[in-house]
Amino acid sequence: MSNLVSLTIDGKAVEVPAGTLIIRAAEQAGIRIPRFCDHPLLKPAGACRQCLVEVAAPDREGNVRPFPKPQASCTMTVMPGMVVNTQRTSEVAAKAQRGVMEFLLINHPLDCPVCDKGGECPLQNQALANGREDSRFTDAKRLFPKPITLTSQILLDRERCILCQRCVRFADQIAGDPFIALQGRGGGSSPVDHHLHMGEQIGTFDTQVLGFTDSDTNPTGNQLSGTEKYAGPAGLPGVIGSTNFGPTHEGELDESGRPFASYFSGNVIQICPVGALTSASYRFRSRPFDLVSTPSVTEHDASGAAIRIDARRGHVTRRLAGEDPQVNEEWISDKDRFAYTWQDQPQRLRTPLVRNENGELVETSWNEALRLVAARVAADQRTAYLPGGRLTFEDAYAWAKFARVVGRTNDIDHRVRFGSEEELSFLGSEVAGTGLGVTYSELENAGHVLLVGLETEDECASVFLRLRKGVRAGGVKVTTIAPYLSNGSLKLSAKLVLAAPGTEPEVVDAIAAGAPLADLLEELNGGVLLVGERAAQTRGLLSALSRLAARANARLAWVPRRAGERGGVEAGTLPNLLPFGRTVADASARADLITAWGAELPSTTGRDALAILSAAREGALDTVFLGGVDLRDFPNPAEARAALKDTFVVSLEVNQTEATELADVVLPVAPPVEKPGTFINWEGRLRPFGQALSSTALDDRQVLTRVARAAGVELGIDTLKDLYAEVNELMEWDGQRTSAPNAPAAPLPQVQPGQAVLSTNKLLVDDALTLAGATDLRASARRPIARISRGTAEQLGISAGQTLQLSTELGSLELPVVLTTMPDKVVWVPQNNGTNVHETLGANGTLVNLTVLEVRK
């Protein structure tokens, strides 16, 4: 039975699937109908009425009769035999559209010359194409104070808003954060005392934003305090009278003091069809016709999200979401959108630095710096390599080849974080050389997805949005194994399986026939296991997940946090792996590379990152190469500093950092915006991007090639063409892989009274080096809190909101308490918000002492 519907649009016969909106059917016929509220990824609203068309359809007797008035084409679906006439062929439709446009422009300011949207504004374009030639409105236009600060990043010019509700629908349907809403009724009355008489407009429920109530008192004259300052629809306190409740604890505020809005709030700026919502960082900085736009890929996470970089006079002025239906569709996180300033900071390295006799880093020439580094690697020095997880595939391949051919060692590891032998086996058997695995589209219809060691909203934003889309459409259900139900998991309607740090392997093994979680095993049949890099912190967990994937007939996908981690695995920047899954101990695997690289290769598995630091601390290494390393990511940053302090360090870095301050030679390299390259995202999908800014800066590949040449070795990858030719010969590998991990779980620590097991992970917006200069974005970070269970709170005698001190032998941290459903004797804190938890307390699973600083009354 055919699922196609035949109709006529502007005299053209069209066949489209049943359920297609008229506006989509017209697009398929090559006919564009003007619109403002319509968006293909949002549910129809019919709010702006700009897409009115003349419609006729068969009645019960089969006679084609016209509808009595024009219809909104963005809300009506096609019917067999329907006849549609758009503004192209119908004066009725054209007149209706002109009338709607006239109403929209009655109060709209004619400030196009100063509006940020000028030059790329749908309202401008459609007013010219579908509006009247002149205006009949002669009265004074409505005015509002401007701009209104909605969040630290978003400004609102209310008089420009046409009430299309795109922003409202995005916040509710896509992000799941209803931080913005349509409020008030009709035109309102003036002056107004509270929200009941406020005209219809977009805003938040913060009294400071739209002035729904007096900032100090409510309509009854009582003083407002605490969460009462967040007003509901009737001007009553938000926690009582509003569906968008005000904050209930400190963790629901951001650093600017406002209620936390959303990690995706910047998308409302891009989809706003007028200049009502603008970016605080871009406002009045440029015009669209001044910009040079370059398609690119995010460097902040492993999502591979498409972005567009807009530059003016050699500087990036903004970043927008790119359109890629297979990956991020049209959405990106605020970090992808606003955190671009780190690539052009005052601390940007421009020339090489070397440490002189007085222990100071001084500028030097490239020739001198290259000669000094080459002398270290050419004199049979014991070298090791920590390239970091920020690299493109091309740069990672250069690091991998340099370490083996020039350094003659397998002591290389890009995992500048917690890593383990078990994870190396997991990456070799389940990830390396597997190509394109689970995709975004498959996630959307996976049936059931299990999250382990992964908070998608914080660690891979595009995965979160795709999962949420699938959950809302009914194509997928989500279960998460975690110590508590995070905000992101809550928005995924996820089922929580509670697990204290260290108990996850036991929980995963319980997903088996006849075990406590047998029903989950059945649901996971044919589903997907999404595993975050944090799973490596728990011994035995990756082994348990490999067994579960086989047991449940489920697909396994690894989702690292950094953009270059998957590319590093494929390039061979691991101590046990050569490019594309070859093992260093396999003679046949090495034979391919000996032929391609023209050099003998070491055959023993090298040291991982933590072992490299340990060897440096013990004097077993002479030189350590660093690339984009944030020492705070190591489980013990102090030990990392001590290990590097007495070792000759060569740092390839974009900006001056703590790592470069410890270096003996600093070689500046280009950031992603100044070089072409390829990231490989968590799917295993190649994500190439071009160079957005003209620059003379060298990338890692070019620097390492020059160092090798100074040491008398030709790497043979001087150009990208050379590198790709070499890589294409190595991509296909069907030899023996690393064995699947099979590590036992670690014994659980004995928790004494007054102690708890530390659970921590990074949030999307934190104190990362790549947020340097993004002050507006940083102000939107969540305030740090400590989460404990009610049982733990009762044992300590502490109430929500009071201050808790967490301490270990490393240091202490004081945070307000939030009571959460989670296992007893566990405390969760954000890893790098305000204070680095690894620095002050220790790694995940550490026992911490809890002390109440404010006694319960």
QUICOR-V160508 format. One record per residue. SS is DSSP state (@ for helix, = for strand, . for the rest). Layout:
SS ; SS
This chain:
. ; . ; . ; = ; = ; = ; = ; = ; = ; . ; . ; = ; = ; = ; = ; = ; = ; . ; . ; . ; = ; @ ; @ ; @ ; @ ; @ ; @ ; @ ; . ; . ; . ; . ; . ; . ; . ; . ; . ; . ; . ; . ; . ; . ; . ; . ; . ; . ; . ; . ; . ; . ; . ; = ; = ; = ; = ; = ; = ; = ; . ; . ; . ; . ; . ; = ; = ; = ; . ; . ; . ; . ; = ; = ; . ; . ; . ; . ; = ; . ; . ; . ; . ; . ; = ; = ; = ; . ; . ; . ; . ; . ; @ ; @ ; @ ; @ ; @ ; @ ; @ ; @ ; @ ; @ ; @ ; @ ; @ ; @ ; @ ; @ ; . ; . ; . ; . ; . ; . ; . ; . ; . ; . ; . ; . ; . ; . ; . ; @ ; @ ; @ ; @ ; @ ; @ ; @ ; @ ; @ ; . ; . ; . ; . ; . ; . ; . ; . ; . ; . ; . ; . ; . ; . ; . ; . ; . ; = ; = ; . ; . ; . ; . ; = ; = ; = ; . ; @ ; @ ; @ ; . ; . ; . ; . ; . ; @ ; @ ; @ ; @ ; @ ; @ ; @ ; @ ; @ ; @ ; . ; . ; . ; . ; . ; = ; = ; = ; . ; . ; . ; . ; . ; . ; . ; . ; . ; . ; . ; @ ; @ ; @ ; . ; . ; . ; = ; = ; = ; . ; . ; = ; @ ; @ ; @ ; @ ; . ; . ; . ; . ; . ; . ; = ; . ; . ; . ; . ; . ; = ; . ; . ; @ ; @ ; @ ; @ ; = ; = ; . ; . ; . ; . ; . ; = ; @ ; @ ; @ ; @ ; . ; . ; . ; . ; . ; . ; . ; . ; @ ; @ ; @ ; = ; = ; . ; . ; . ; . ; = ; . ; . ; . ; . ; . ; . ; . ; @ ; @ ; @ ; @ ; @ ; . ; . ; . ; . ; . ; = ; = ; = ; . ; . ; . ; . ; . ; . ; . ; . ; @ ; @ ; @ ; . ; = ; = ; = ; = ; = ; = ; . ; . ; . ; . ; . ; . ; . ; . ; = ; = ; = ; = ; = ; = ; = ; . ; . ; = ; = ; = ; = ; = ; = ; = ; . ; . ; = ; . ; . ; . ; . ; = ; . ; . ; . ; . ; @ ; @ ; @ ; @ ; @ ; . ; . ; @ ; @ ; @ ; @ ; . ; . ; . ; = ; . ; . ; . ; . ; = ; = ; = ; . ; . ; . ; . ; . ; = ; = ; = ; . ; . ; @ ; @ ; @ ; @ ; @ ; @ ; @ ; @ ; @ ; @ ; @ ; @ ; @ ; . ; . ; . ; . ; = ; = ; = ; = ; . ; . ; . ; . ; . ; . ; @ ; @ ; @ ; @ ; @ ; @ ; @ ; @ ; @ ; @ ; @ ; @ ; @ ; . ; . ; . ; . ; . ; . ; = ; . ; . ; . ; . ; . ; . ; . ; . ; @ ; @ ; @ ; @ ; @ ; @ ; @ ; @ ; @ ; @ ; @ ; . ; . ; . ; . ; . ; . ; . ; . ; @ ; @ ; @ ; @ ; @ ; . ; . ; = ; = ; = ; = ; = ; = ; . ; . ; . ; @ ; @ ; @ ; @ ; . ; @ ; @ ; @ ; @ ; @ ; @ ; @ ; @ ; @ ; @ ; @ ; @ ; @ ; . ; . ; = ; = ; = ; = ; = ; = ; = ; . ; = ; . ; . ; @ ; @ ; @ ; @ ; @ ; . ; . ; . ; = ; = ; = ; = ; . ; . ; . ; . ; . ; @ ; @ ; @ ; @ ; @ ; @ ; . ; . ; . ; . ; . ; . ; . ; . ; @ ; @ ; @ ; @ ; @ ; @ ; . ; . ; . ; . ; = ; = ; = ; = ; = ; @ ; @ ; @ ; @ ; @ ; . ; . ; . ; @ ; @ ; @ ; @ ; @ ; @ ; @ ; @ ; @ ; @ ; @ ; @ ; . ; . ; = ; = ; = ; = ; = ; . ; . ; . ; . ; . ; @ ; @ ; @ ; @ ; @ ; @ ; @ ; . ; . ; = ; . ; . ; = ; . ; @ ; @ ; @ ; . ; = ; . ; . ; . ; @ ; @ ; @ ; @ ; @ ; @ ; @ ; @ ; @ ; @ ; @ ; . ; . ; . ; . ; . ; . ; . ; . ; . ; . ; . ; @ ; @ ; @ ; @ ; @ ; @ ; @ ; @ ; @ ; . ; . ; . ; . ; . ; = ; = ; = ; = ; = ; . ; . ; . ; @ ; @ ; @ ; . ; . ; . ; @ ; @ ; @ ; @ ; @ ; @ ; @ ; @ ; @ ; . ; . ; = ; = ; = ; = ; = ; = ; . ; = ; . ; . ; @ ; @ ; @ ; @ ; . ; . ; . ; = ; = ; = ; = ; . ; . ; . ; @ ; @ ; @ ; . ; . ; = ; = ; = ; = ; . ; . ; . ; . ; . ; = ; = ; = ; = ; . ; . ; . ; . ; . ; . ; . ; . ; . ; . ; @ ; @ ; @ ; @ ; @ ; @ ; @ ; @ ; @ ; @ ; @ ; . ; . ; . ; . ; . ; . ; . ; . ; . ; @ ; @ ; @ ; @ ; @ ; @ ; @ ; @ ; @ ; @ ; @ ; . ; . ; . ; . ; . ; . ; . ; . ; . ; . ; . ; . ; . ; . ; . ; . ; . ; . ; . ; . ; . ; . ; . ; . ; = ; = ; = ; = ; = ; = ; = ; . ; . ; . ; . ; . ; . ; . ; @ ; @ ; @ ; . ; . ; . ; @ ; @ ; @ ; @ ; . ; . ; . ; = ; . ; . ; . ; = ; = ; = ; . ; @ ; @ ; @ ; @ ; @ ; @ ; @ ; . ; . ; . ; . ; . ; . ; = ; = ; = ; = ; = ; . ; . ; . ; . ; = ; = ; = ; = ; = ; = ; = ; = ; . ; . ; = ; . ; . ; . ; = ; = ; = ; = ; = ; . ; = ; . ; . ; . ; = ; @ ; @ ; @ ; @ ; . ; . ; . ; . ; . ; . ; = ; = ; = ; = ; = ; = ; . ; . ; . ; . ; .
